[in-house]
Amino acid sequence: MPQTDIGTELRQAAPEPLLPVEKKLIGFSLGTGLVLLLALALLNYLLPATF
C-alpha cells in the first residue's frame, strides 16, 4: 500500500460546515474569555500590583 501525503488528502477533502452546537461552544468560549479579560483589567485597575 503506497503512503499518501496527509496534506494532499486534507486539501482534497470537502469542507464541512460547523454544527450548531460547535457554533454555541465557540461563542461561549469567546464570551467567557472577553468577560474574564475585562474582569482582570478591572481588578488590575482597582488593585494595581506594586513592587
C-alpha positions in Angstrom: 0.0 0.0 0.0 1.6 3.3 -1.0 1.9 6.1 1.5 -0.3 9.1 1.0 0.5 12.7 1.9 -1.8 13.9 4.6 -1.7 17.5 3.2 -2.9 16.3 -0.1 -5.7 14.3 1.5 -6.8 17.3 3.6 -6.8 19.6 0.5 -9.0 17.2 -1.4 -11.5 16.7 1.4 -14.8 18.6 1.1 -15.3 21.4 3.7 -17.8 20.6 6.4 -20.0 23.3 8.0 -19.9 23.9 11.7 -22.7 22.2 13.7 -24.9 24.5 15.7 -23.5 23.1 19.0 -20.0 23.9 17.8 -21.1 27.5 17.0 -22.5 27.8 20.5 -19.3 26.5 22.1 -17.2 28.9 20.1 -19.4 31.8 21.1 -19.4 30.7 24.8 -15.6 30.4 24.8 -15.1 33.8 23.2 -17.7 35.4 25.5 -16.1 33.8 28.6 -12.6 34.9 27.5 -13.7 38.5 27.0 -15.6 38.7 30.3 -12.6 37.3 32.2 -10.2 39.7 30.4 -12.4 42.6 31.4 -12.6 41.4 35.0 -8.8 41.1 35.1 -8.4 44.6 33.7 -10.8 46.0 36.3 -9.1 44.1 39.1 -5.7 45.4 37.9 -7.1 49.0 37.8 -8.6 48.7 41.3 -5.7 46.8 42.9 -2.5 47.6 40.9 0.5 45.4 41.6 3.1 47.4 43.4 6.6 46.1 44.0 
